Amino acid sequence: MMPLTMTGCGEVSTIRKVGGNEETRRFLENLGFVSGTKITVLSEIGGNVIVNVKDSRVAINADMARHILV
């Protein structure tokens, strides 16, 4: 497992675990970041990423992306 920030652009990954405190996990799950979901990194700038998750584009900062393990 590795944090989402370490995946390359265009790479399709499966979410293995969503970490962080309860509030962070709930926030990410509401955006569609749930274990077992396939995600694609569309672009990455300075650790901040834009991903395609469940047919939606979502931008998250590097801090949040570190909590998503793929």
N, CA and C atoms as an extended XYZ file, in Angstrom:
210
Properties=species:S:1:pos:R:3:atomname:S:1:resname:S:1:resid:I:1 pbc="F F F"
N         0.845       -1.183        0.000 N   MET     1
C         0.000        0.000        0.000 CA  MET     1
C         0.889        1.246        0.000 C   MET     1
N         0.409        2.268       -0.708 N   MET     2
C         1.119        3.549       -0.736 CA  MET     2
C         0.093        4.673       -0.799 C   MET     2
N         0.480        5.878       -0.358 N   PRO     3
C        -0.467        7.002       -0.408 CA  PRO     3
C        -0.776        7.400       -1.850 C   PRO     3
N        -1.925        7.956       -2.055 N   LEU     4
C        -2.370        8.392       -3.378 CA  LEU     4
C        -1.389        9.374       -4.011 C   LEU     4
N        -0.688       10.153       -3.192 N   THR     5
C         0.257       11.152       -3.705 CA  THR     5
C         1.415       10.521       -4.474 C   THR     5
N         1.656        9.223       -4.292 N   MET     6
C         2.784        8.563       -4.950 CA  MET     6
C         2.410        7.898       -6.275 C   MET     6
N         1.130        7.921       -6.646 N   THR     7
C         0.733        7.315       -7.916 CA  THR     7
C         0.941        8.306       -9.055 C   THR     7
N         1.173        7.781      -10.234 N   GLY     8
C         1.423        8.626      -11.397 CA  GLY     8
C         0.141        9.036      -12.100 C   GLY     8
N         0.241       10.076      -12.924 N   CYS     9
C        -0.914       10.540      -13.698 CA  CYS     9
C        -1.348        9.461      -14.677 C   CYS     9
N        -2.649        9.281      -14.807 N   GLY    10
C        -3.197        8.296      -15.723 CA  GLY    10
C        -3.240        6.892      -15.156 C   GLY    10
N        -2.707        6.725      -13.973 N   GLU    11
C        -2.645        5.402      -13.354 CA  GLU    11
C        -3.969        5.076      -12.658 C   GLU    11
N        -4.513        3.892      -12.949 N   VAL    12
C        -5.748        3.438      -12.302 CA  VAL    12
C        -5.366        2.625      -11.073 C   VAL    12
N        -5.930        2.978       -9.932 N   SER    13
C        -5.616        2.299       -8.671 CA  SER    13
C        -6.910        1.927       -7.962 C   SER    13
N        -6.791        1.021       -7.019 N   THR    14
C        -7.926        0.647       -6.179 CA  THR    14
C        -7.642        1.134       -4.770 C   THR    14
N        -8.616        1.792       -4.171 N   ILE    15
C        -8.452        2.286       -2.801 CA  ILE    15
C        -8.450        1.091       -1.859 C   ILE    15
N        -7.396        0.984       -1.061 N   ARG    16
C        -7.271       -0.111       -0.089 CA  ARG    16
C        -7.772        0.316        1.297 C   ARG    16
N        -7.463        1.572        1.668 N   LYS    17
C        -7.813        2.039        3.004 CA  LYS    17
C        -7.881        3.558        3.007 C   LYS    17
N        -8.791        4.094        3.798 N   VAL    18
C        -8.869        5.539        4.000 CA  VAL    18
C        -8.548        5.793        5.464 C   VAL    18
N        -7.457        6.532        5.711 N   GLY    19
C        -6.999        6.773        7.082 CA  GLY    19
C        -7.421        8.135        7.593 C   GLY    19
N        -6.804        8.540        8.693 N   GLY    20
C        -7.115        9.831        9.299 CA  GLY    20
C        -8.109        9.685       10.429 C   GLY    20
N        -8.474       10.833       11.006 N   ASN    21
C        -9.442       10.794       12.098 CA  ASN    21
C       -10.848       10.576       11.534 C   ASN    21
N       -11.808       10.420       12.403 N   GLU    22
C       -13.182       10.102       11.996 CA  GLU    22
C       -13.759       11.149       11.043 C   GLU    22
N       -13.520       12.411       11.346 N   GLU    23
C       -14.050       13.498       10.518 CA  GLU    23
C       -13.450       13.461        9.104 C   GLU    23
N       -12.143       13.227        9.011 N   THR    24
C       -11.467       13.148        7.714 CA  THR    24
C       -11.984       11.973        6.904 C   THR    24
N       -12.095       10.808        7.535 N   ARG    25
C       -12.598        9.607        6.829 CA  ARG    25
C       -14.016        9.836        6.309 C   ARG    25
N       -14.867       10.422        7.140 N   ARG    26
C       -16.253       10.668        6.742 CA  ARG    26
C       -16.307       11.644        5.561 C   ARG    26
N       -15.483       12.689        5.605 N   PHE    27
C       -15.433       13.675        4.528 CA  PHE    27
C       -15.020       13.002        3.209 C   PHE    27
N       -13.952       12.207        3.256 N   LEU    28
C       -13.469       11.540        2.049 CA  LEU    28
C       -14.478       10.508        1.533 C   LEU    28
N       -15.129        9.787        2.436 N   GLU    29
C       -16.137        8.807        2.020 CA  GLU    29
C       -17.323        9.495        1.354 C   GLU    29
N       -17.705       10.671        1.829 N   ASN    30
C       -18.794       11.419        1.204 CA  ASN    30
C       -18.435       11.873       -0.207 C   ASN    30
N       -17.136       12.041       -0.478 N   LEU    31
C       -16.679       12.415       -1.821 CA  LEU    31
C       -16.572       11.194       -2.738 C   LEU    31
N       -16.706        9.988       -2.164 N   GLY    32
C       -16.654        8.770       -2.968 CA  GLY    32
C       -15.404        7.939       -2.765 C   GLY    32
N       -14.536        8.342       -1.848 N   PHE    33
C       -13.308        7.597       -1.588 CA  PHE    33
C       -13.579        6.494       -0.568 C   PHE    33
N       -14.010        5.331       -1.066 N   VAL    34
C       -14.326        4.187       -0.215 CA  VAL    34
C       -13.445        3.010       -0.626 C   VAL    34
N       -13.114        2.148        0.313 N   SER    35
C       -12.284        0.978        0.024 CA  SER    35
C       -12.897        0.149       -1.095 C   SER    35
N       -12.040       -0.290       -2.019 N   GLY    36
C       -12.487       -1.120       -3.130 CA  GLY    36
C       -12.851       -0.342       -4.378 C   GLY    36
N       -12.928        0.981       -4.290 N   THR    37
C       -13.297        1.822       -5.433 CA  THR    37
C       -12.083        2.065       -6.321 C   THR    37
N       -12.293        2.012       -7.636 N   LYS    38
C       -11.222        2.310       -8.597 CA  LYS    38
C       -11.154        3.820       -8.794 C   LYS    38
N        -9.921        4.361       -8.783 N   ILE    39
C        -9.723        5.787       -9.022 CA  ILE    39
C        -8.585        5.984      -10.014 C   ILE    39
N        -8.642        7.087      -10.743 N   THR    40
C        -7.601        7.436      -11.707 CA  THR    40
C        -7.097        8.835      -11.387 C   THR    40
N        -5.784        8.977      -11.286 N   VAL    41
C        -5.187       10.295      -11.063 CA  VAL    41
C        -5.127       11.007      -12.412 C   VAL    41
N        -5.809       12.142      -12.530 N   LEU    42
C        -5.844       12.889      -13.787 CA  LEU    42
C        -4.723       13.907      -13.865 C   LEU    42
N        -4.411       14.569      -12.744 N   SER    43
C        -3.291       15.513      -12.725 CA  SER    43
C        -2.796       15.679      -11.300 C   SER    43
N        -1.528       16.091      -11.195 N   GLU    44
C        -0.900       16.252       -9.886 CA  GLU    44
C         0.032       17.452       -9.942 C   GLU    44
N        -0.172       18.396       -9.022 N   ILE    45
C         0.681       19.578       -8.937 CA  ILE    45
C         1.039       19.793       -7.474 C   ILE    45
N         2.295       19.625       -7.141 N   GLY    46
C         2.758       19.849       -5.777 CA  GLY    46
C         2.089       18.980       -4.736 C   GLY    46
N         1.709       17.765       -5.100 N   GLY    47
C         1.044       16.863       -4.155 CA  GLY    47
C        -0.467       16.967       -4.199 C   GLY    47
N        -0.993       18.100       -4.656 N   ASN    48
C        -2.444       18.241       -4.826 CA  ASN    48
C        -2.843       17.455       -6.071 C   ASN    48
N        -3.948       16.730       -5.990 N   VAL    49
C        -4.325       15.863       -7.105 CA  VAL    49
C        -5.760       16.097       -7.553 C   VAL    49
N        -5.997       15.843       -8.825 N   ILE    50
C        -7.348       15.780       -9.376 CA  ILE    50
C        -7.536       14.335       -9.793 C   ILE    50
N        -8.567       13.704       -9.258 N   VAL    51
C        -8.800       12.289       -9.540 CA  VAL    51
C       -10.197       12.073      -10.109 C   VAL    51
N       -10.331       10.979      -10.825 N   ASN    52
C       -11.625       10.553      -11.327 CA  ASN    52
C       -12.072        9.411      -10.427 C   ASN    52
N       -13.151        9.638       -9.683 N   VAL    53
C       -13.669        8.619       -8.770 CA  VAL    53
C       -15.180        8.544       -8.966 C   VAL    53
N       -15.685        7.344       -9.232 N   LYS    54
C       -17.120        7.120       -9.455 CA  LYS    54
C       -17.691        8.098      -10.486 C   LYS    54
N       -17.051        8.202      -11.639 N   ASP    55
C       -17.490        9.071      -12.741 CA  ASP    55
C       -17.563       10.550      -12.385 C   ASP    55
N       -16.803       10.982      -11.391 N   SER    56
C       -16.740       12.397      -11.016 CA  SER    56
C       -15.287       12.810      -10.884 C   SER    56
N       -15.015       14.073      -11.212 N   ARG    57
C       -13.674       14.617      -11.001 CA  ARG    57
C       -13.663       15.327       -9.662 C   ARG    57
N       -12.673       14.989       -8.842 N   VAL    58
C       -12.570       15.570       -7.509 CA  VAL    58
C       -11.139       16.059       -7.303 C   VAL    58
N       -10.995       17.285       -6.809 N   ALA    59
C        -9.674       17.830       -6.479 CA  ALA    59
C        -9.499       17.765       -4.973 C   ALA    59
N        -8.371       17.208       -4.546 N   ILE    60
C        -8.073       17.164       -3.113 CA  ILE    60
C        -6.633       17.610       -2.883 C   ILE    60
N        -6.410       18.201       -1.727 N   ASN    61
C        -5.057       18.688       -1.421 CA  ASN    61
C        -4.153       17.536       -0.997 C   ASN    61
N        -2.868       17.816       -0.922 N   ALA    62
C        -1.870       16.797       -0.611 CA  ALA    62
C        -2.124       16.164        0.754 C   ALA    62
N        -2.576       16.959        1.717 N   ASP    63
C        -2.850       16.451        3.051 CA  ASP    63
C        -3.916       15.357        3.032 C   ASP    63
N        -5.010       15.609        2.332 N   MET    64
C        -6.078       14.620        2.213 CA  MET    64
C        -5.631       13.419        1.398 C   MET    64
N        -4.867       13.656        0.342 N   ALA    65
C        -4.416       12.573       -0.531 CA  ALA    65
C        -3.516       11.597        0.218 C   ALA    65
N        -2.795       12.074        1.219 N   ARG    66
C        -1.928       11.186        2.006 CA  ARG    66
C        -2.725       10.193        2.841 C   ARG    66
N        -3.972       10.513        3.132 N   HIS    67
C        -4.820        9.612        3.930 CA  HIS    67
C        -5.430        8.491        3.095 C   HIS    67
N        -5.352        8.609        1.775 N   ILE    68
C        -5.941        7.607        0.886 CA  ILE    68
C        -4.843        6.643        0.455 C   ILE    68
N        -4.952        5.395        0.872 N   LEU    69
C        -3.933        4.399        0.535 CA  LEU    69
C        -4.432        3.502       -0.592 C   LEU    69
N        -3.585        3.321       -1.599 N   VAL    70
C        -3.952        2.502       -2.764 CA  VAL    70
C        -3.005        1.335       -2.902 C   VAL    70
